[in-house]
């Protein structure tokens, strides 16, 4: 199976928050919003967050942490605001060139690729270590070529821009 290639967008994305995501993603975010909106009033407030976290077994969260979460929003967190916040987070990763530069340290020959085994060793033994399932997901999304190389520029593009579904999938 050949690695997926991310399609580059050609600008022109409108300011409409709904244009940032495809319909499937919007539906997923709507489901998440509905779960968080515990009192079903269309607004996620501090009490909603407390109820949700409590339902997940997290009861030792400080009041100030909930206040901090709510203050991240520019106003009441309705679905449009919730979607905007996610859009900013998705678009808020490091710029693509910064991430590519970090990968280039692992690619002294400048081939645009790193060996799967080498990258897997780094990701499973350093810092915030990847689990076996996370590695399977990574290789499923970005399978190595026949020589065992990973196209890190494609990974960087998808991290910073998202990935459009290919036609026919």
Long-range contacts (C-beta under 8 A, 24 or more apart in sequence): 1-143, 2-143, 3-142, 3-143, 3-144, 3-145, 3-151, 3-154, 4-141, 4-142, 4-154, 4-163, 4-166, 5-154, 6-154, 6-157, 6-158, 6-161, 6-162, 6-163, 6-164, 7-163, 7-164, 7-166, 8-157, 8-161, 9-161, 9-164, 17-80, 17-83, 17-84, 17-87, 18-83, 20-83, 20-87, 20-90, 20-91, 21-83, 21-87, 22-165, 26-83, 29-79, 29-82, 29-83, 29-86, 30-79, 33-79, 33-82, 36-82, 42-78, 42-79, 43-76, 43-77, 43-78, 44-77, 44-82, 45-70, 45-76, 45-77, 46-70, 90-162, 93-159, 93-160, 94-160, 95-160, 96-156, 96-157, 96-159, 96-160, 96-161, 99-156, 99-159, 99-160, 100-152, 100-153, 100-156, 103-152, 103-153, 103-155, 103-156, 106-152, 107-152, 111-149, 112-151, 112-152, 112-153, 113-145, 113-149, 113-150, 113-151, 113-152, 114-149, 114-150, 114-152, 115-148, 115-149, 115-150, 116-144, 116-148, 116-149, 116-150, 117-148, 119-150, 119-152
